């Protein structure tokens, strides 16, 4: 590891990177315990390692490393939520979160019951 990356990683760990990595490990363990989250547990562990030492590393496609496409990656995984009855609520949640991620400024999270009563109807997403 180059000296600059080592220095930046050490500073990163001291000023919050360690806690972020621990949070990803906790999330990965929780995902591994659940049946629904199990497919994402390994990815969360990978993100934890990347979060711990982000300088001097980058994320690349697994297909670029191995030379062939991987089952379970790409846009068809996201579309897979929409084609199953169980996955429809998850697909809708992904769309709502994507909208919020693109336009987060000036938004508040409120209970859906309050929003349905019309209190926030002119401001709803």
LINDA-V718956 format. One record per residue. N is the residue number from 1. PSI is psi as a letter, one per 40 degrees, with the letter a starting at -180 (none if undefined). OMEGA is omega as a letter, one per 30 degrees, with the letter a starting at -180 (NA if undefined). D_LAST is the distance of its C-alpha to the last C-alpha in Angstrom with 2 decimals. Layout:
N,PSI,OMEGA,D_LAST
N,PSI,OMEGA,D_LAST
This chain:
1,h,l,45.65
2,i,a,46.15
3,d,a,46.91
4,d,l,43.85
5,d,l,41.50
6,d,l,43.44
7,d,l,43.17
8,d,l,39.44
9,d,l,38.90
10,d,l,41.06
11,d,l,39.17
12,d,a,35.85
13,d,a,37.16
14,d,a,38.51
15,f,l,35.40
16,e,a,32.85
17,d,l,33.03
18,d,a,35.10
19,d,l,32.58
20,d,l,29.79
21,d,l,32.19
22,d,l,33.16
23,d,l,29.55
24,d,l,29.23
25,d,l,32.54
26,d,l,31.45
27,d,l,28.30
28,d,l,30.61
29,d,l,33.03
30,d,l,30.44
31,d,a,29.25
32,d,l,32.93
33,d,a,33.56
34,i,l,30.91
35,d,a,31.44
36,d,a,27.88
37,e,a,27.73
38,d,l,31.24
39,d,a,30.49
40,e,a,28.35
41,d,l,30.88
42,d,l,33.09
43,d,l,30.30
44,d,l,29.31
45,d,l,33.01
46,d,l,33.14
47,d,l,30.20
48,d,l,32.06
49,d,l,35.14
50,d,l,33.30
51,d,l,31.60
52,d,a,35.06
53,g,a,36.70
54,d,a,34.24
55,h,a,36.72
56,e,l,39.06
57,i,l,36.90
58,i,l,34.12
59,h,l,32.12
60,i,l,33.33
61,h,l,32.95
62,d,l,35.32
63,d,l,36.41
64,d,a,37.54
65,d,a,39.68
66,d,l,41.15
67,e,l,41.43
68,i,a,39.82
69,i,a,36.43
70,h,l,35.39
71,h,l,34.39
72,e,l,31.03
73,i,l,29.43
74,a,a,27.38
75,d,a,24.55
76,d,l,26.27
77,d,l,25.61
78,d,l,21.83
79,d,l,22.42
80,d,l,24.75
81,d,a,22.01
82,d,a,20.85
83,e,l,24.44
84,i,l,25.32
85,d,a,24.51
86,d,a,24.23
87,e,a,21.99
88,d,l,19.30
89,d,l,17.29
90,d,l,17.78
91,d,l,16.65
92,d,l,13.34
93,d,l,13.04
94,d,l,14.04
95,d,l,11.41
96,d,l,8.58
97,d,l,10.83
98,d,l,11.58
99,d,l,8.20
100,d,l,8.34
101,d,l,11.99
102,d,a,11.73
103,g,a,9.65
104,d,a,10.52
105,h,l,12.05
106,e,a,11.07
107,i,l,8.74
108,i,l,10.32
109,h,a,10.70
110,i,l,11.68
111,i,a,13.46
112,d,l,11.86
113,d,l,14.73
114,d,l,13.89
115,d,a,10.35
116,d,l,12.22
117,e,l,14.90
118,e,a,12.96
119,d,a,13.39
120,e,a,9.83
121,d,a,8.84
122,e,l,8.87
123,e,a,6.63
124,i,l,3.79
125,none,NA,0.00
